[in-house]
Amino acid sequence: MKFKTLILLLPFTLALTACSTSQDELLPPGDLSMKEIWEQGGNGSQSSIIEARNALQFVRPINSALANGEENKHYTRTAANEATNLFPRLPNPDLVMYVFPHLTDTLEPVPVPGYTTVFPFYGRVQYAQPGERTRDY
């Protein structure tokens, strides 16, 4: 019984000791404390970030095509596009059937010419849940 217990515990203890490491090896401590790092982080870097932002900004004339908002119209949230974006309609394929020429079932049979008709596959419109995939990617 002791031998079986030893065999079962030996791999478990080896796995635990193999995965263990010291904190100093994994993440060696630096010379500065967290407070010193925090105090040094905001002094010089904020001004360089502001300078970089100002260099990247460009002046757009008022009469440009981008200024009038026509290009951004598709990105604006409205009640109509919000509902279609949240709850898109699921595809409803059509079933196209051909009705062969036939006679009516009345007292006097009347010939009916052949015709084609279309039935939607589902009886009513189905909507997807928010976040549900509606197409194959």
PyMOL commands that set and color helices and strands:
alter all, ss='L'
color gray80, all
select helices_A, chain A and resi 2-19+23-26+34-41+45-56+73-75+79-86
alter helices_A, ss='H'
color red, helices_A
select strands_A, chain A and resi 94-99+102-103+111-112+115-120
alter strands_A, ss='S'
color yellow, strands_A
deselect
rebuild
show_as cartoon
